[in-house]
Amino acid sequence: MRILILMRNFVPGYNQVVKGEWNVAGIAYRAYDLEGKTIGTVGAGRIGKLLLQRLKPFGCNLLYHDRLQMAPELEKETGAKFVEDLNEMLPKCDVIVINMPLTEKTRGMFNKELIGKLKKGVLIVNNARGAIMERQAVVDAVESGHIGGYSGDVWDPQPAPRDHPWRYMPNQAMTPHTSGTTIDAQLRYAAGTKDMLERYFKGEDFPTENYIVKDGELAPQYR
């Protein structure tokens, strides 16, 4: 949804309607087709894999960077290509989606230097954590046009203060961390919590993907 909102320049079009205006050219000059664009996900865990599966019907060129390469059958299913070197992948992308956990290694990872390596006009969607981005570096790059649009549900800090600069930078589509607060998601949370408690009291292990920390250490998928 966020990719499409940025790609089709949706927010300015919506704002025109609310203001009673009608200027198609004012929207179309920044609106593009998703088909044929190169989309890269930084992180291909559960969310990254689901993203690649959902993007396939749009006819995009799909790339992904992660510590581990996906199984060959999943690569074939999605048509996504593994890029081991992040610095090699980033300049190729029209859209970058961030789907990795926040760790000491990833905190502030997208700083001025790394953003400078991106294609001019790149669109960025942050599905992960706000602190992965260097706050002012994002603002400066959006205002200069180096980042063509930025969308995220996550902030640093949260709740975001009234004067947080991401609220006021141009070409953004930010929301107040609502992605996990649908009624359906809450039902899944409740069912998952019930399952984990039942496993705990029975002395059973949790499914591997449910661990963040195990035996005092980060689970393998987060290292």
PEURFEN-V903406 format. One line per field, one symbol per residue. phi: phi as a letter, one per 30 degrees, with the letter a starting at -180 (. if undefined). psi: psi as a letter, one per 20 degrees, with the letter a starting at -180 (. if undefined). Layout:
phi->???
psi->???
This chain:
phi->.dededdchddddddddddicabdddcddccbddeidccbccjbdeddddeddddeddicccbbbadcdddedddddcidcdbdcedddeddcdbcccbcddbddcdiddceddddddddiecbccccbdddcdedddedddddjdcdabbacbbbdbdddecedddcddhbbcbdhcdccdddddddeddddeddddddddicddeedddcbbhibededcd
psi->ghghgghjlgghgghgghijrnnghighijprqhpiqopppnplbgggghgghhhgiikropqqprhqqrqhhhggghjqppohohhhggiiphpppokqqorhhipjgnaggghiiqppjqpppojeqhihqoghhggghghiigphqppriqrorpqprhjphhhiqrlqmqrlmjhjkrgghhhggghgggghggggiikqqqqgiipgppkjqpqhij.
